[in-house]
Amino acid sequence: ILSDWKPDILTYTQIPAGTPCIIGGGDGPMASLGVGAVQPDILAVNVGTSAAARCILPAPVIDPHGNLWTYALDEDSWVIGGITGSGGIVYDWFSTTFASGVNHEEMNAQAAAIPPGADGLTFLPYLGGEQCPVWNPNTCGSFLGMTFTHTYAHFIRAVLEGITRSIYRMAKSIEMTIQQPFQEIRVTGGLTSSSAWLRMAADMFGCRVVIPDTPEGSARGAAFMALK
């Protein structure tokens, strides 16, 4: 609850001094809180339909390039982060379009059998445009470097690596803005059921990847805020 209004805002809005402003709890920052990602060197990543990366800071930090958002969690904490639409929906698109009849466990096993880099096959996951950090709605997706040596398993691997790389780009934007590297990533969402994807994330980020003991990070975070 915030009640310390700036004088010019009170004049402009005619709001009585001392009027309480109650900040609603968004699912993203509540999820960060719920998984315990409350230190600047811990990144919270959620990979659902979209994918988001966030960290909690003791004071607001604004990205001068406008690639990231910053907003209040409460009186003592601020959230900085970004989002991409190229999350689980891209994996779902690939599995539905090209992997009919192949279950998730089989896809995971096939992707794990392919070496990192998918033998030169690269996937750009921006099927619906690109959000953080470039914010270009006209960006399209594509497979690059295809040869006769690439198999179906290579394409699965490339899709997962492309999704991971898009999250990695967000994380690097956050690191550069707050000028501090991440030591740990706490992840939630559907792709946490893929051991191949978790290994990719750990290799690409170069730090420990932790799966919280509950998938309900937002609900837990809201409970924490209510207790506070």
C-alpha positions in Angstrom: 0.0 0.0 0.0 1.5 3.4 -1.1 0.2 6.7 0.2 3.1 9.1 -0.2 1.9 11.0 -3.3 4.0 13.6 -5.1 2.5 17.1 -4.7 2.3 17.7 -8.5 0.4 14.4 -8.9 -2.1 15.4 -6.1 -2.6 18.8 -7.8 -3.1 17.2 -11.2 -5.5 14.4 -10.1 -7.2 16.2 -7.2 -6.7 13.0 -5.1 -6.8 13.8 -1.3 -3.4 13.6 0.3 -2.9 10.2 2.1 -5.2 8.3 -0.2 -3.9 4.7 -0.2 -2.8 3.2 -3.5 -3.0 -0.6 -3.4 -0.9 -2.3 -6.0 -2.5 -5.5 -7.4 -0.3 -8.5 -7.6 0.5 -9.5 -11.2 1.1 -13.2 -11.9 4.7 -12.5 -13.1 6.1 -10.8 -10.0 4.0 -13.0 -7.7 5.6 -16.0 -9.4 9.1 -14.6 -8.8 8.3 -14.1 -5.2 6.6 -17.5 -4.9 9.7 -19.4 -6.2 12.0 -17.4 -3.9 13.8 -15.4 -6.6 14.1 -12.4 -4.4 17.8 -11.6 -4.8 19.3 -9.7 -7.7 21.5 -12.6 -8.7 18.6 -15.0 -9.0 16.6 -15.0 -12.2 13.0 -16.3 -12.4 12.0 -17.8 -15.7 8.6 -19.0 -16.7 8.0 -21.0 -19.9 4.3 -21.3 -20.5 2.6 -20.3 -23.7 4.9 -17.4 -23.7 8.2 -17.1 -21.8 9.2 -14.4 -19.3 12.4 -13.6 -17.3 12.4 -11.4 -14.2 14.5 -10.5 -11.2 13.6 -8.6 -8.0 15.7 -5.5 -7.0 15.7 -3.4 -3.8 15.5 -0.2 -5.9 14.2 0.6 -9.3 16.5 0.3 -12.3 15.3 1.5 -15.7 16.6 0.2 -19.0 17.7 3.3 -20.9 17.2 1.4 -24.2 13.5 0.6 -23.4 14.1 -3.1 -24.0 12.8 -4.1 -20.5 10.0 -3.2 -18.1 10.4 -2.1 -14.5 7.6 -1.9 -12.0 6.9 -1.9 -8.3 6.4 -5.1 -6.4 5.8 -3.3 -3.0 7.3 -0.5 -1.1 10.7 -2.2 -0.8 11.1 -4.2 -4.0 11.0 -3.7 -7.7 10.8 -6.0 -10.7 12.8 -5.8 -13.9 12.3 -8.2 -16.8 11.0 -9.0 -20.2 8.8 -11.3 -22.2 8.7 -13.2 -25.4 5.8 -14.8 -27.2 8.1 -17.5 -28.4 7.7 -19.9 -25.5 5.8 -23.2 -25.2 3.4 -22.2 -28.0 6.3 -22.6 -30.5 7.1 -26.1 -29.2 3.3 -26.9 -29.4 3.2 -25.6 -32.9 6.1 -27.8 -34.0 4.7 -30.9 -32.3 1.2 -30.4 -33.7 2.4 -29.6 -37.2 5.3 -32.0 -37.7 5.1 -34.5 -34.9 1.6 -35.9 -34.9 1.5 -39.2 -33.0 4.9 -38.5 -31.3 4.5 -38.0 -27.6 6.5 -35.5 -25.4 8.7 -38.2 -23.9 9.8 -39.5 -27.3 10.5 -35.9 -28.5 12.5 -35.3 -25.4 14.6 -38.4 -25.9 15.3 -37.7 -29.5 16.4 -34.1 -28.8 18.7 -35.3 -26.0 20.4 -37.7 -28.4 21.5 -34.8 -30.7 24.6 -32.8 -29.7 24.4 -29.1 -28.7 24.0 -26.9 -31.7 22.0 -29.5 -33.6 24.9 -30.0 -36.0 24.6 -26.5 -37.4 20.8 -26.3 -37.6 19.5 -23.1 -36.1 15.9 -22.1 -35.4 14.6 -18.6 -35.0 11.4 -19.0 -32.9 9.7 -15.7 -33.7 6.6 -17.0 -35.4 4.5 -14.2 -34.1 7.0 -11.4 -34.1 9.7 -10.6 -31.7 9.2 -9.0 -28.2 12.0 -8.4 -25.7 14.7 -7.3 -26.3 14.1 -6.0 -29.8 10.3 -5.4 -29.9 9.8 -6.0 -33.7 6.4 -7.3 -34.6 7.6 -8.0 -38.2 10.3 -10.5 -37.2 9.5 -14.0 -38.6 10.7 -17.5 -37.7 12.9 -19.7 -39.8 15.2 -22.8 -39.9 18.7 -22.0 -41.0 21.6 -24.2 -42.1 19.5 -27.2 -43.2 21.4 -30.0 -44.9 20.7 -33.6 -46.0 22.4 -34.7 -42.7 19.7 -33.3 -40.5 17.0 -35.6 -39.2 13.7 -35.1 -37.5 15.5 -35.2 -34.1 17.7 -32.3 -35.2 14.7 -30.2 -35.8 13.3 -31.0 -32.3 16.6 -30.0 -30.8 16.8 -26.8 -32.8 13.3 -25.8 -31.8 14.1 -26.2 -28.1 17.5 -24.4 -28.5 15.8 -21.5 -30.3 13.3 -21.1 -27.5 16.0 -21.2 -24.9 18.2 -18.7 -26.8 15.3 -16.2 -26.9 15.1 -16.4 -23.1 18.8 -16.1 -22.9 18.8 -12.9 -24.8 16.3 -11.5 -22.3 18.4 -12.5 -19.4 21.5 -10.9 -20.9 19.6 -7.7 -21.4 18.7 -7.8 -17.7 22.2 -8.5 -16.6 23.6 -5.6 -18.7 21.0 -3.3 -17.2 21.5 -4.2 -13.6 25.2 -4.8 -14.1 25.2 -8.0 -12.2 25.4 -11.6 -13.5 22.9 -14.3 -12.4 24.2 -17.2 -10.3 21.0 -19.2 -10.4 17.8 -19.6 -12.5 14.5 -20.8 -11.0 12.2 -22.1 -13.7 8.5 -22.9 -13.8 6.2 -23.9 -16.7 5.5 -26.8 -19.0 9.0 -27.2 -20.4 10.4 -28.1 -17.0 9.1 -31.6 -17.7 11.8 -31.9 -20.4 15.1 -33.0 -19.1 16.7 -32.2 -22.5 15.4 -28.6 -22.2 16.7 -28.2 -18.6 20.1 -29.4 -19.7 20.1 -26.9 -22.6 19.1 -24.1 -20.2 21.9 -25.0 -17.8 24.5 -25.2 -20.5 23.4 -22.0 -22.3 23.1 -19.9 -19.1 26.2 -21.4 -17.5 24.6 -21.5 -14.0 22.5 -23.7 -11.8 18.9 -24.3 -12.9 16.5 -25.0 -10.1 12.9 -26.3 -10.3 10.8 -25.1 -7.3 8.9 -27.7 -5.3 5.5 -26.3 -6.5 4.2 -25.2 -9.9 1.9 -22.7 -8.2 4.5 -19.9 -7.8 2.0 -17.0 -8.4 -0.5 -18.3 -5.8 2.3 -18.8 -3.2 3.7 -15.4 -3.9 0.3 -13.8 -3.4 0.1 -15.6 -0.1 3.5 -14.3 0.9 2.4 -10.7 0.1 -0.8 -11.2 2.1 1.2 -12.4 5.1 3.5 -9.4 4.8 
